Amino acid sequence: MFSALSAVFRPVMRLGLVSQIVIGIIAGVLLVVVSPETAESVALLGQLFVKALKAVAPVLVFVLVAAAIAGHTKGQPTHIRGVLLLYIIGTLAAAMVAVVASFLIPTELSLDLKGVSGNPPSNIGEIMQNLVLNAVSNPVTALMEANFIAILVWAVGLGFMLRNASGPTRQVFEDLSEAVSGIVRGVIRLAPLGIFGLVANTLAESGIGALLGYGQLLAVIVGCMLFVALVTNPLIVFWQTRRNPYPLVFECLRSSAITAFFTRSSAANIPVNLALCERLKLDPDTYSISIPLGATINMAGAAVTISVITLAAAHTLGIPVDFATALLLCVVSALAACGVSGVAGGSLLLIPLATSLFGIPAEVAMQVVAIGFVISVVQDSTETALNSSTDVLFTAAACRRAEAVSEK
């Protein structure tokens, strides 16, 4: 019997994660149509997936941030400062676009709020006070309670202290980072089953309207990313070069974004971007550093995802968000995006860091993360395409600005 089941599921296991997630969504919808009672009984699969994400996300953020800072090479060449500045500006601008769109098109999510308690902050002053108090929490307690603000602070502090450590010590953190990332990849491999249970249970309890809500959330996210790619980024490039930016923008989208969309990996797209930089005749000393670095820290698409989904959760819970709080969210989203992991869906695992600003409990935050995985079939591909193509775009803009200045 086991061999028969293995023969049935072997072709499915050979498919990519995106295809498996699509199958999980379709299977969840079909199960609701055929047997709503059975659909409710598979909710355990979704609950296990959400609980696994809740368990691994705090450790992932702590280890990745600490290892990245500890392993940073001192004395980076100063000629990439212009590129780094554009990376920061572009990520902040993307977060602001996402916040504006979320205010214009408020989205509600279907969440299980039974037994959830929490007191959302009432104003920016209370948020800042909570931010400072949370930042100095005990690190062990922070990991246990998923206090992402404290986790981030301790990870940054430990990373800086370890920069003067011996090579073997820093290598231990690099190896630990790889190990934790491997565990996360294992959890994410279970996403198709978790999403199957999540979709089936959600539709059985809330109806097809819940799935349509996911569609609106996805439309806002993708719309923001298209706006960033076709409006915000060209404006930044024009500010740098004082030339028509669209030939360069379309070349980057055609040569970099398309491959990144299908590979869904900024790291895997690095060779493509390096070849594109060579064709554009950019400075090799600049792009040989800025492209690999951009694959790690230039995450405009991730900033969009984190901002939109966080504000959707706040809107669902009826938490008021004023302009000052939204501005703070932009900064937090940009910083979180810079630390996003290289695994598929990495930006989703940093959503709890942003939701903690509004006092949203970890149980709810992880439900939101699970919803993110439902729409990740399109969201993650679009996000990677924007992130990776922007690496080349801003590198080219900085190089051409430097050339123009040197010619004067």
C-alpha positions, 0 to 999 in steps of 0.5 A: 500500500505504501508503494502504491501511495508513493507511486501516486505522489511521486510526480507531485513531489518532483514539482517545484514548491510553487506548483505544489502550493497551487495544487494545495490551494486547488485541493483545499477548494475542491475538498470544501465543495465535496465535503465541508465537514471533512474540510474542517477536520484537516484544519490541523495541517494548517495549525501545525504549519502556522505553529512551526512558523511561529517556532522557527521565525524568532530563531531565524531572525536572531541568527541571520542578523547576528551572522550577517553583521559578524561576517561583514568585511571591514574596509569595503571600497567607498565607491559603492556608497552611491549604490548603497544610498540608492538601495536605502532610498529605493527600499524606503520609497517602496515602503511608503508607496505600500503604506499609501496604497494600503490607506487608499485600498484598505484590506481585511483578512479572514483570521481566527481571533478566538481566544486572542487578547492584546491591547493595541497602542493608541498613539505614536507615543505609546508605540515608541514607549513600547518599542524602547521597553521591548528592545531591552527585554531579556534575549531568552524571553524575547526568543520564547515570546517572539519579541522581534524588536528585542531579538533584532536589538540583541542580534545587532549588538551580538553581531557587532561584538563578534566582528572582532572575534576570531575567524573560527568563531565567526565561522560557527555563526555562519554555519549556524545560520546555514543550519537554521536556514536549512530548517526553515527551508524544511518547514517551508517545504511543508507549505503545500500541506499547511496551505491545503489545511488552511484554505480548506478550513478557512473556506469551510468556516468563512466561505468563498469571500475569504479567498476573494479577500486574499485576491484583493490583498494580492492585487494591492501588493502586485500593484504597488510593486508595478508602481515602484518598478515603473514610476518610483524607480525611474524617478530615482534614476532620473534624479541621478542621471538627468536622462530618460530612465525608461530605456535602462528600466525596461532593459533591466526588467527584460534581462533580469526581472523575467528570469528572477520571476521564475527562479524566485531567488535573488541569489540564483539571479546574481550571475544574470545580473553580473552579465547584464552589468557587463553588457551595460559596460558598468564599472566592474569594481563596483558591480562585482560588489554591489550585485551580490550585496544587493541580493541581500539588502536591496529588498524593495519588494519585501518592504512592499509585502511587509507594509501591505500585509501588516496594515491589512492585519491592523485594519482587520483588527480595527487598530487605528493607524495615524501618519506618524505610525505609518511613517515609522512602519515604513522605516521598520519595513525597510530595515526588516527588508534589508535583513530578509533571508534568502529562502523563498518566502523570507519576507513573510517570516519578518512580518511579525517584526512589523506587526509587533509595532501595533501590539498584534499577538504572535498567534495572529501574526503567524496566521497572517504569515500563513495567508502570505504563503497562500498568495506567495505563488504570485507575490514571491515571484513578483517580489524577487523580480523587483528586488533583483532587477533593481540591483542592476538598475541602481548600480547602473544609475550610480555608475553613470552619475559617477561618470558624469561627475568625472567628465565635468 
